């Protein structure tokens, strides 16, 4: 369900961008409304993407543990 929610947010963002692209004259008030809506959608999408990233990391760790790699260093922890 969350994937569809993210997908719908991205679709709505594209609609907002398309609206701006198709404007012959600047409608400042309507533009401001769409900018605010877009900003809210971006904020919500970032939260959802962060949640999904955490889930991917969790699954990766579970796979590493099952394969016996629980001691494998995380690439983020390696200083070169």
C-alpha positions in Angstrom: 0.0 0.0 0.0 2.8 2.4 0.8 4.4 1.9 -2.6 1.1 3.0 -4.2 1.0 6.0 -1.9 4.5 7.0 -2.9 3.7 6.4 -6.6 0.6 8.6 -6.3 2.6 11.4 -4.6 5.2 11.3 -7.4 2.5 11.3 -10.0 0.9 14.4 -8.4 4.3 16.1 -8.3 4.7 15.5 -12.0 1.2 17.0 -12.6 2.3 20.1 -10.6 5.5 20.4 -12.7 3.4 19.9 -15.9 1.0 22.6 -14.8 3.9 25.1 -14.4 5.4 24.1 -17.8 2.0 24.7 -19.5 1.4 28.2 -18.1 1.3 31.0 -20.6 1.0 33.7 -18.0 2.1 33.6 -14.4 -0.7 33.0 -12.0 1.1 33.9 -8.8 -1.7 32.8 -6.4 -2.3 29.5 -8.1 1.4 28.9 -8.4 1.9 29.5 -4.7 -0.8 27.0 -3.9 0.9 24.4 -6.1 4.3 25.2 -4.7 3.0 24.6 -1.2 1.3 21.4 -2.2 4.5 20.2 -4.0 6.6 21.0 -0.9 4.2 18.9 1.3 4.3 16.1 -1.2 8.2 16.2 -1.3 8.3 16.1 2.5 6.0 13.2 2.8 7.8 11.3 0.0 11.2 11.8 1.7 9.7 10.3 4.9 8.4 7.3 2.9 11.7 6.8 1.0 13.6 6.9 4.3 11.2 4.3 5.8 11.7 2.1 2.7 15.5 2.5 2.9 15.4 1.4 6.5 13.4 -1.7 5.6 15.9 -2.6 2.8 18.7 -2.3 5.3 16.9 -4.5 7.7 16.4 -7.2 5.1 20.1 -6.9 4.0 21.2 -7.4 7.6 18.9 -10.5 7.9 20.4 -11.9 4.7 24.0 -11.2 5.9 23.3 -12.9 9.3 21.8 -16.0 7.5 24.9 -16.2 5.3 27.2 -16.0 8.3 28.4 -12.5 7.4 27.3 -10.8 10.6 30.9 -9.8 11.3 31.4 -8.3 7.8 32.3 -4.6 8.0 29.8 -2.1 6.8 31.2 -0.1 3.9 30.1 3.1 5.7 32.4 2.2 8.6 35.5 1.7 6.5 37.9 4.7 6.5 40.2 4.9 3.5 
